[in-house]
Amino acid sequence: AEERGGIMAQGLFGRIANYVFNEFMVDVLSNSRLFQRFVVRSNKHIKNQKDRASMLVEELKATEAAQSISQRLRGSEAAAGTWGSTFFARFKDNLTKEMKSAVASNTRVRNAASNNNNSNTQQRKGK
């Protein structure tokens, strides 16, 4: 019975010592500027790596899908002959033209909004 009591006392003492040590370390680390900077930088680094890995996975999926579509289109072009290659060339040209037009339109809208904001700011300053 005495041996069992000694083991229980050691277990209790160990738990108390562990609790005190943990509380001390949490207090010391939470007040340490160096540790806080380490945690923030580590978190940013991990988040950046996670985002980068996600982007790489998406690019890989997109590349695999594009290769699959490209192979299908090559087969379609061969079957369609010159009409297919002409169609795809015109489609590409029209798509490029539309994208340039959309970018130019978006730029004009931004410039107009910027000019409008500048004139409003100048009018407020003048009052």
QUICOR-V556121 format. One record per helix or strand of 3 or more residues. SS is the DSSP state (helix for helix, strand for strand). FROM is the first residue (numbers start at 1). LEN is the number of residues. Records with the same first field share a line. If there is no record, write none. Layout:
SS->FROM-LEN / FROM-LEN
This chain:
helix->2-29 / 33-48 / 82-45
